[in-house]
């Protein structure tokens, strides 16, 4: 169980030098941040509210309208009206949900962890865990094995600096619109790991204030796992030279690839859960599993400079970040259950995969932004390591023929997933978020409506769209769905394809669609979204042993939750790019990082669907972004603002 670190936790000194060569006391220019401020507002955060039932039902109908025929809409409206009538099942479930909200600090968080993640049985790779592509290091020593080890040592140092900030509660409080956000997720990303089960998974976190708190990370090279101490017995960090020496020892000790036990973590969760249960009956396997789970994070040293591989291609690095690139690249050099897993290639490139059940993107990106900035400021030369430093420990596994067969199947399955997934990553450089701002438009809403227009142009209709919206203004808040497909976005897309519409009309409808998206976004972050409320009503019925109401059995409900567009804005200060897989077979996964003068964009689709093509979507989106800029710039002054 996760336990919060007390505010009096001991500060530790890192002892790393900055660009000027002067010692930096365990932090990167943190200004006047004081220990304890990270949770200064935590106890005053509001509880997640239960929205009014009729409000949710009305919004639900409005989101269904652009997706249904008039006849189907009327049928759904009757079902919704019956669900919400006075004295009906909806009222009973609403009262049950309100009563739950009085008992829990957050009525949703435990349910969401279980339903959205731990009960999800498909592989976590592609389906759940996002990948993040890092920008190429500013270090002059990149490329080749020695450059790889130097980069890895510096990256570890940067991450440990952020850990210091978490441990001392000196991470600046995240805010949205001036309001403080819940910082709980920051305590769940280090020393954390998903644990497979035959029917449902678990998750463990080892906080730094516990007895015998973890002091090691896990390193993978040539499919072999090692533990590497990053903190000394007194809690102070090992030096950059010590880390480098430990990494070099691992590489030198592992010239031949090991059996890729880690690839089992990419399997269907039931399959991996059964194998895990069997394997941990062996005391050696169990000890190795425990050390992996307790590791602060994992670093994979990848051999990505292989013949025939274009390491400079964004799509290749995206695949490497998302699932290791296949069994022939680095998928066996991964442990996908680990919450934070970084890869450093011989090519000089880096990235990460993160297991999603403990946190959303913002805390992860905050850690990455800080760590990359920190490592690029290190000028300390790597020298002799400290005498007597504990050498890395090789983690051993006892593997029988059945497990070897499952490993072979896992290799085949990850390669099938590789072949099935289409990945398109690119930078749109004609403009960035500063252009929508110059037009007094929300950059996120602007981009989302561009996505809606793109889908409509390609398919001739709107589709259910998921955009992740934060609920972190509430205690232990996770996310709700911003439904970007609206009546207004549908009207705008139709107008863009109607030659009879004047540019001024199109601009007016564009702005109206953007305002509708902004309003829905505000509703979500203020706890008035519909998706989690509807989920809560359904789960309340199940827990009460009631029949699932007709509302949730309606074909319109199924269509409304078939998100052919799964999207997310993940802004980072560094030039990062996150990517994830589609959530339905005929859908797209779209992620974007807006910078002042460009957008970093990833689009994924499945080759098995004849209806989807991520390259075609990317090309059409690019054309549409240029078209929308042209539309706004050429609009009459009265239509611009």
C-alpha positions as a printed Julia matrix, in Angstrom:
641×3 Matrix{Float64}:
   0.0     0.0     0.0
   1.19    3.49   -0.8
   2.22    5.65    2.15
   2.94    9.37    2.08
   6.4    10.56    3.1
   6.23   12.76    6.23
   7.19   16.4     5.78
  10.13   16.12    8.14
  11.89   13.66    5.79
  15.64   14.19    5.85
  17.15   16.37    3.09
  20.0    14.84    1.15
  22.82   16.55   -0.7
  23.59   15.42   -4.23
  26.98   17.07   -4.76
  26.84   17.58   -8.56
  28.53   20.48  -10.35
  26.77   22.92  -12.68
  27.97   24.51  -15.91
  30.12   26.97  -13.98
  31.8    24.1   -12.14
  30.43   25.2    -8.75
  28.74   22.58   -6.56
  24.95   22.48   -6.79
  23.48   21.22   -3.5
  21.25   18.5    -4.87
  19.03   20.65   -7.03
  18.83   22.5   -10.3
  18.2    26.21   -9.66
  15.1    25.65   -7.55
  14.94   29.24   -6.41
  13.22   29.73   -3.07
  11.42   26.41   -2.99
  11.33   25.02    0.55
  10.81   21.46    1.71
   7.17   20.7     2.48
   5.64   23.11   -0.01
   4.8    20.31   -2.42
   1.82   19.32   -0.24
   1.06   22.75    1.17
  -2.42   22.72   -0.39
  -3.12   18.99   -0.34
  -5.39   18.93    2.7
  -7.44   21.85    1.4
  -8.22   20.25   -1.96
 -11.9    19.61   -2.56
 -13.41   16.17   -2.94
 -14.49   15.1    -6.41
 -18.18   16.04   -6.7
 -21.0    13.89   -8.08
 -22.56   15.93  -10.91
 -26.35   16.41  -11.01
 -27.99   13.47  -12.76
 -30.14   15.46  -15.18
 -27.15   17.6   -16.18
 -25.13   14.51  -17.11
 -28.0    12.93  -19.01
 -28.58   16.11  -21.03
 -24.86   16.41  -21.88
 -24.77   12.74  -22.81
 -27.59   13.26  -25.32
 -25.82   16.3   -26.77
 -22.62   14.28  -27.3
 -24.63   11.5   -28.97
 -26.45   13.81  -31.37
 -23.66   14.3   -33.96
 -22.97   10.54  -33.92
 -26.53    9.22  -34.46
 -29.21    9.36  -37.11
 -32.35   11.35  -36.12
 -34.27    8.08  -35.66
 -31.6     6.48  -33.47
 -31.29    9.68  -31.46
 -35.01    9.65  -30.62
 -34.78    6.02  -29.5
 -31.83    6.84  -27.25
 -33.59    9.92  -25.87
 -36.51    7.77  -24.7
 -34.13    5.38  -22.94
 -32.31    8.27  -21.27
 -35.58    9.94  -20.2
 -36.78    6.69  -18.66
 -33.48    6.23  -16.81
 -33.68    9.71  -15.31
 -37.39    9.87  -14.44
 -38.37   10.66  -10.83
 -38.27    7.52   -8.74
 -36.5     5.61  -11.51
 -33.36    3.52  -11.45
 -31.17    6.51  -12.29
 -32.27    8.37   -9.16
 -31.56    5.3    -7.02
 -28.07    4.89   -8.47
 -27.38    8.62   -8.1
 -28.16    8.44   -4.37
 -25.91    5.39   -4.05
 -23.08    7.32   -5.71
 -23.64   10.34   -3.48
 -23.47    8.1    -0.4
 -20.2     6.62   -1.69
 -18.77   10.11   -2.16
 -19.38   10.77    1.55
 -17.35    7.71    2.56
 -14.34    8.12    0.26
 -11.97   11.05   -0.17
 -12.38   10.42   -3.89
 -15.33    8.26   -4.93
 -13.74    7.48   -8.29
 -10.0     6.86   -7.78
 -10.09    3.27   -6.46
 -12.69    2.25   -9.03
 -10.72    3.86  -11.86
  -7.45    2.16  -10.89
  -9.18   -1.21  -10.81
 -11.48   -0.93  -13.85
  -9.27    1.09  -16.2
  -5.94   -0.58  -15.4
  -5.67   -3.53  -13.04
  -8.61   -5.48  -14.52
  -7.46   -4.73  -18.08
  -6.2    -8.04  -19.42
  -4.76   -7.21  -22.84
  -1.0    -6.55  -23.0
   0.07   -3.23  -21.47
   2.36   -2.55  -24.45
   0.69   -0.39  -27.1
  -2.72   -0.76  -25.4
  -1.97    1.03  -22.12
   1.63    2.13  -21.62
   2.71    5.27  -23.52
   6.17    5.81  -24.95
   8.11    9.07  -24.87
  10.76   10.09  -27.4
  13.47   12.32  -25.92
  15.31   14.99  -27.9
  18.9    14.17  -28.77
  21.24   14.98  -25.89
  23.15   18.26  -25.97
  26.17   16.37  -24.69
  29.11   16.26  -27.07
  29.86   12.69  -25.99
  27.03   10.85  -27.75
  27.12    7.7   -29.81
  29.07    4.51  -29.29
  29.16    2.41  -26.16
  31.2     4.79  -24.03
  28.97    7.7   -24.99
  25.94    5.55  -24.17
  27.23    4.79  -20.68
  28.09    8.43  -20.03
  24.63    9.53  -21.11
  22.98    6.84  -19.0
  24.99    7.85  -15.93
  24.06   11.5   -16.42
  20.39   10.65  -16.99
  20.32    8.6   -13.78
  21.88   11.54  -11.92
  19.21   13.88  -13.25
  16.4    11.53  -12.26
  17.88   11.14   -8.8
  17.94   14.91   -8.46
  14.2    14.94   -9.11
  13.81   12.13   -6.57
  15.52   14.4    -4.05
  12.88   17.03   -4.76
  10.08   14.49   -4.3
  11.6    13.12   -1.08
  11.98   16.61    0.4
   8.58   17.67   -0.95
  10.22   20.56   -2.77
   8.64   19.93   -6.18
   6.79   23.16   -7.04
   3.04   22.71   -6.76
   1.39   22.17  -10.15
  -1.32   24.7   -10.85
  -4.1    25.14  -13.37
  -5.61   28.58  -13.78
  -3.88   29.58  -10.55
  -5.46   26.71   -8.6
  -3.19   24.14   -6.91
  -3.46   20.56   -8.12
  -3.17   17.24   -6.31
   0.48   16.18   -6.1
  -0.2    12.63   -4.93
   0.87   11.03   -8.24
   4.45   12.25   -7.8
   4.81    9.85   -4.86
   3.73    6.87   -6.96
   6.11    7.02   -9.91
   9.39    5.96   -8.26
  10.01    2.57   -6.62
   6.72    1.45   -8.1
   5.72   -1.56  -10.17
   2.69   -3.32  -11.58
   2.34   -6.93  -10.35
   0.71   -9.46  -12.69
  -2.13  -11.71  -11.6
  -4.11  -14.49  -13.31
  -7.34  -12.44  -13.22
  -6.48   -9.0   -11.84
  -3.16   -7.21  -11.39
  -1.84   -5.31   -8.4
   0.52   -2.39   -7.96
   3.17   -1.8    -5.28
   5.01    1.37   -4.25
   7.92    1.57   -1.78
   8.07    5.06   -0.23
  11.41    6.54    0.86
  10.42    6.81    4.53
   9.89    3.07    4.96
  12.38    0.88    6.75
  15.0    -0.38    4.32
  13.78    1.96    1.57
  15.04    1.05   -1.92
  18.47    2.38   -2.83
  18.9     0.7    -6.18
  17.72    0.89   -9.76
  17.39   -1.95  -12.26
  19.57   -1.97  -15.37
  19.02   -4.16  -18.42
  21.62   -4.99  -21.05
  21.53   -7.85  -23.55
  18.22   -8.94  -21.96
  19.97   -9.49  -18.6
  18.76   -7.68  -15.46
  21.02   -6.19  -12.77
  20.54   -4.1    -9.67
  22.73   -1.02   -9.39
  22.94    0.93   -6.13
  22.39    4.66   -6.69
  22.26    5.63   -3.02
  24.87    4.83   -0.39
  23.99    3.28    2.95
  23.81    6.78    4.48
  21.25    7.85    1.86
  23.63   10.06   -0.12
  23.91    9.49   -3.86
  26.71    7.73   -5.63
  28.84    9.93   -7.84
  28.61   10.14  -11.59
  31.87    8.19  -11.82
  30.47    5.44   -9.59
  27.38    5.13  -11.78
  29.47    5.01  -14.94
  31.71    2.31  -13.46
  28.67    0.24  -12.46
  27.14    0.51  -15.93
  30.44   -0.41  -17.57
  30.74   -3.46  -15.34
  27.27   -4.59  -16.49
  28.16   -4.22  -20.17
  31.51   -5.96  -19.78
  29.94   -8.82  -17.82
  27.22   -9.49  -20.4
  28.78  -10.02  -23.84
  26.16  -12.58  -24.9
  22.38  -11.97  -24.93
  20.52  -13.72  -22.14
  17.16  -15.46  -22.43
  14.72  -12.51  -22.66
  12.68  -13.14  -19.52
  11.54   -9.51  -19.62
   9.55  -10.06  -22.82
   7.03  -12.01  -20.73
   5.84   -8.65  -19.36
   4.58   -7.8   -22.85
   2.18  -10.74  -22.88
  -1.57  -10.92  -22.24
  -1.98  -10.23  -18.53
  -3.65  -13.59  -17.77
  -0.8   -15.45  -19.48
   1.89  -13.45  -17.7
   0.0   -13.65  -14.41
  -0.09  -17.45  -14.51
   3.58  -17.73  -15.46
   4.55  -15.19  -12.78
   2.63  -17.13  -10.13
   4.43  -20.31  -11.15
   7.87  -18.71  -11.39
   7.77  -16.99   -8.01
   7.36  -20.34   -6.25
  11.08  -20.7    -6.91
  13.01  -18.75   -4.27
  15.61  -17.43   -6.75
  12.93  -16.15   -9.1
  10.98  -14.66   -6.2
  14.06  -12.8    -4.94
  14.72  -11.39   -8.42
  11.09  -10.3    -8.8
  11.26   -8.51   -5.46
  14.39   -6.6    -6.43
  12.8    -5.53   -9.73
   9.66   -4.33   -7.97
  11.66   -2.41   -5.35
  13.93   -0.71   -7.88
  13.5     3.07   -8.06
  13.26    2.88  -11.86
  14.7     0.87  -14.72
  17.3     1.82  -17.33
  17.65   -0.23  -20.51
  20.96    0.0   -22.36
  19.86   -0.67  -25.93
  21.92   -1.81  -28.89
  19.89    0.18  -31.39
  22.71    0.85  -33.87
  22.02   -2.32  -35.82
  22.49   -2.77  -39.58
  19.49   -1.68  -41.64
  18.0     0.4   -38.81
  17.43    4.14  -39.3
  17.91    5.35  -35.74
  17.35    8.95  -36.87
  13.75    8.2   -37.86
  11.24    9.47  -35.32
   8.94    6.52  -36.02
  11.72    4.04  -35.18
  12.45    5.78  -31.89
   8.72    5.91  -31.23
   8.47    2.15  -31.62
  11.54    1.69  -29.44
   9.9     3.84  -26.74
   6.5     2.22  -27.04
   7.4    -1.48  -27.04
  11.13   -1.85  -27.66
  10.84   -2.02  -31.44
  10.28   -5.79  -31.65
  12.11   -8.9   -30.5
  14.89   -8.23  -33.03
  15.56   -4.78  -31.53
  14.98   -4.26  -27.8
  11.61   -5.72  -26.72
  13.48   -8.42  -24.78
  15.52   -5.72  -23.04
  12.48   -4.38  -21.19
  10.4    -4.99  -18.06
   7.09   -3.4   -19.02
   5.57   -3.74  -15.53
   8.03   -1.19  -14.15
   6.41    2.23  -13.73
   9.36    4.19  -15.1
  11.6     2.56  -17.7
  14.18    4.62  -19.59
  16.17    3.47  -22.59
  19.52    4.82  -23.74
  20.82    3.68  -27.12
  24.3     3.44  -28.54
  23.0     5.77  -31.25
  22.91    8.67  -28.79
  19.11    8.68  -28.62
  16.98    8.13  -25.52
  13.37    7.65  -24.53
  11.12    5.89  -22.07
   8.07    3.72  -21.53
   5.87    4.23  -18.5
   3.29    1.9   -17.01
   0.14    3.97  -16.71
  -1.73    2.74  -13.64
  -0.13    5.08  -11.07
   0.04    8.4   -12.92
  -0.9    10.48  -15.94
   1.52   12.28  -18.26
   2.14   15.61  -16.43
   4.13   14.22  -13.44
   6.11   11.99  -15.81
   6.89   14.87  -18.17
   7.85   17.1   -15.22
  10.39   14.47  -14.12
  11.72   14.07  -17.68
  11.94   17.83  -18.32
  13.89   18.32  -15.1
  16.16   15.31  -15.62
  17.1    16.24  -19.2
  17.81   19.84  -18.26
  19.89   18.66  -15.32
  21.96   16.16  -17.29
  22.68   18.76  -19.97
  24.09   21.05  -17.27
  26.53   18.49  -15.89
  30.16   19.27  -16.65
  31.7    16.92  -14.11
  34.33   14.71  -15.7
  34.03   10.98  -15.21
  37.02    9.7   -13.29
  37.89    6.94  -10.86
  35.04    5.38   -8.94
  34.93    5.34   -5.15
  36.84    2.39   -3.63
  34.63   -0.27   -2.1
  31.47    0.58   -4.06
  29.13   -2.4    -4.26
  29.19   -3.95   -7.69
  25.96   -4.47   -9.63
  24.14   -7.69   -8.83
  23.02   -9.97  -11.63
  19.42  -11.14  -11.19
  19.08  -14.84  -11.84
  16.04  -16.8   -13.02
  15.3   -20.5   -13.05
  13.42  -21.23  -16.26
  11.82  -24.53  -17.25
  10.83  -25.65  -20.79
   7.25  -24.39  -20.38
   8.51  -20.91  -19.58
  10.92  -21.04  -22.53
   7.98  -21.91  -24.79
   6.01  -18.94  -23.4
   9.0   -16.66  -24.03
   9.09  -17.82  -27.65
   5.35  -17.14  -27.95
   5.85  -13.7   -26.42
   8.52  -12.93  -29.03
   6.15  -13.94  -31.8
   3.32  -11.9   -30.3
   5.39   -8.72  -29.91
   6.52   -9.07  -33.52
   2.91   -9.51  -34.63
   2.07   -6.34  -32.68
   5.0    -4.63  -34.42
   3.68   -5.62  -37.85
   0.1    -4.65  -36.99
   0.91   -1.17  -35.67
   1.42    1.8   -37.96
   3.39    4.64  -36.36
   3.68    8.15  -37.79
   5.69   10.76  -35.88
   6.48   14.19  -37.24
   6.99   17.84  -36.44
   4.58   20.37  -37.89
   6.84   23.4   -38.16
   4.78   25.97  -40.09
   3.56   27.38  -36.79
   3.0    26.37  -33.17
   0.8    27.38  -30.27
   1.7    31.06  -30.64
  -0.44   31.33  -33.78
  -3.76   30.3   -32.15
  -2.87   32.57  -29.24
  -2.36   35.47  -31.67
  -5.93   34.85  -32.84
  -7.15   34.74  -29.21
  -7.91   31.04  -29.52
  -7.08   28.17  -27.19
  -4.2    26.18  -28.76
  -5.57   22.89  -27.46
  -9.11   23.57  -28.68
  -7.68   24.76  -32.02
  -5.76   21.51  -32.47
  -8.68   19.35  -31.36
 -11.05   20.95  -33.87
  -8.39   20.46  -36.55
  -8.43   16.74  -35.66
 -12.24   16.69  -35.91
 -12.12   18.37  -39.31
  -9.5    15.88  -40.47
 -11.56   12.85  -39.48
 -14.69   14.29  -41.08
 -12.86   15.07  -44.31
 -11.53   11.5   -44.49
 -14.67    9.62  -43.43
 -17.63   11.94  -44.05
 -18.91   11.9   -40.48
 -17.93   12.69  -36.9
 -16.83   10.05  -34.41
 -16.64    9.59  -30.65
 -13.45   11.27  -29.44
 -11.55   10.91  -26.19
  -9.27   13.66  -24.94
  -7.77   13.25  -21.51
  -8.88   15.98  -19.08
  -7.34   16.42  -15.65
  -9.29   16.07  -12.4
  -6.26   16.94  -10.27
  -7.87   20.02   -8.76
  -9.59   17.4    -6.59
  -7.88   15.22   -4.03
  -6.5    12.05   -5.65
  -8.03   13.13   -8.96
  -7.14   11.27  -12.15
  -8.91   12.08  -15.44
 -12.24   12.44  -17.17
 -13.04   12.57  -20.88
 -13.16   15.77  -22.88
 -15.51   14.82  -25.73
 -14.11   16.82  -28.62
 -16.78   15.68  -31.09
 -19.65   18.09  -30.59
 -22.61   19.5   -32.47
 -20.51   22.6   -33.11
 -17.42   20.71  -34.35
 -19.69   18.72  -36.66
 -21.3    21.9   -38.02
 -17.87   23.43  -38.62
 -16.52   20.38  -40.48
 -19.59   20.32  -42.7
 -19.18   24.02  -43.45
 -15.55   23.55  -44.46
 -16.62   20.96  -47.03
 -19.6    22.97  -48.28
 -18.54   25.18  -51.21
 -21.59   27.39  -50.65
 -20.31   28.53  -47.25
 -18.51   31.86  -47.14
 -15.14   32.18  -45.38
 -16.69   34.47  -42.79
 -19.29   31.81  -41.93
 -16.58   29.19  -41.63
 -14.53   31.4   -39.3
 -17.61   32.03  -37.17
 -18.37   28.31  -36.93
 -14.7    27.54  -36.22
 -14.66   29.95  -33.31
 -17.97   28.58  -32.06
 -16.6    25.02  -32.14
 -13.49   26.14  -30.26
 -15.59   27.88  -27.62
 -17.73   24.75  -27.22
 -14.58   22.69  -26.71
 -13.24   25.16  -24.16
 -16.54   25.04  -22.28
 -16.56   21.24  -22.21
 -12.93   21.25  -21.05
 -13.8    23.64  -18.22
 -16.74   21.43  -17.27
 -14.46   18.38  -17.09
 -11.74   19.95  -14.96
 -14.44   21.28  -12.63
 -15.87   17.8   -12.1
 -18.84   18.16  -14.47
 -17.77   15.66  -17.14
 -20.09   12.8   -18.01
 -17.93    9.73  -18.62
 -16.75    9.03  -15.07
 -20.2     9.88  -13.69
 -21.84    7.35  -16.03
 -19.2     4.79  -15.08
 -19.91    5.43  -11.41
 -23.65    4.9   -11.93
 -23.03    1.64  -13.79
 -20.6     0.34  -11.14
 -23.06    1.29   -8.4
 -25.7    -0.86  -10.09
 -23.27   -3.78  -10.32
 -22.2    -3.47   -6.67
 -25.86   -3.38   -5.61
 -26.49   -6.59   -7.54
 -28.97   -4.87   -9.86
 -29.54   -5.56  -13.52
 -27.47   -3.26  -15.72
 -29.91   -0.49  -16.79
 -31.01   -0.21  -20.43
 -29.07    3.04  -20.77
 -25.79    1.1   -20.65
 -27.08   -1.64  -22.98
 -28.21    0.76  -25.67
 -26.3     0.5   -28.97
 -25.9     4.29  -28.89
 -24.05    3.99  -25.57
 -21.69    1.45  -27.14
 -21.13    3.73  -30.14
 -20.59    6.72  -27.89
 -17.78    4.9   -26.09
 -16.17    3.47  -29.24
 -13.43    6.09  -29.36
 -12.03    5.96  -32.87
 -10.07    9.06  -31.9
  -8.09    8.73  -28.67
  -6.15   11.95  -28.15
  -4.04   13.77  -25.61
  -2.1    16.99  -25.34
   1.1    16.36  -23.36
   3.09   19.59  -23.21
   6.73   19.42  -22.23
   9.34   22.13  -21.88
  11.83   19.88  -23.63
  11.23   18.83  -27.24
   9.52   15.58  -26.23
   6.98   13.51  -28.1
   4.66   10.99  -26.44
   2.8     8.28  -28.33
   0.31    5.53  -27.54
  -1.74    2.99  -29.44
  -5.37    3.3   -30.6
  -7.98    2.11  -28.11
 -10.21    0.43  -30.73
  -9.24   -1.67  -33.78
 -10.48    0.91  -36.3
  -9.2     3.96  -34.42
  -6.26    6.32  -34.06
  -4.02    7.25  -31.14
  -3.02   10.92  -31.44
  -0.71   12.82  -29.11
   0.81   16.27  -29.49
   3.25   18.52  -27.69
   2.66   22.2   -28.55
   5.67   24.51  -28.65
   5.62   28.21  -29.55
   6.65   27.64  -33.19
   5.9    23.98  -33.87
   3.83   20.97  -32.85
   5.35   17.53  -32.18
   2.74   15.02  -33.32
   2.37   11.24  -33.13
  -0.37    9.22  -34.81
  -0.85    5.46  -34.54
  -3.27    3.1   -36.27
  -3.6    -0.61  -36.96
  -2.6    -2.05  -40.31
  -5.22   -4.75  -39.73
  -7.97   -2.15  -40.2
  -8.59   -1.31  -43.88
 -10.23    1.93  -42.76
  -7.29    3.55  -40.99
  -3.98    4.91  -42.22
  -1.83    7.03  -39.89
   0.25    8.44  -42.77
  -2.86    9.56  -44.62
  -4.31   11.06  -41.44
  -1.04   12.91  -40.8
  -0.93   14.3   -44.35
  -4.55   15.45  -44.17
  -4.05   16.97  -40.71
  -1.01   18.88  -42.0
  -3.02   20.25  -44.93
  -5.88   21.2   -42.63
  -3.64   23.03  -40.16
  -2.33   25.14  -43.05
  -5.87   25.64  -44.37
  -7.12   26.82  -40.99
  -4.26   29.29  -40.66
  -5.03   30.63  -44.13
  -8.74   30.84  -43.28
  -8.08   32.95  -40.18
  -5.45   35.21  -41.74
  -7.64   36.01  -44.75
 -10.81   36.54  -42.74
 -12.33   40.04  -42.6
 -11.23   41.95  -39.49
 -14.67   41.57  -37.91
 -14.44   37.77  -38.16
 -10.91   37.44  -36.8
 -11.43   38.37  -33.18
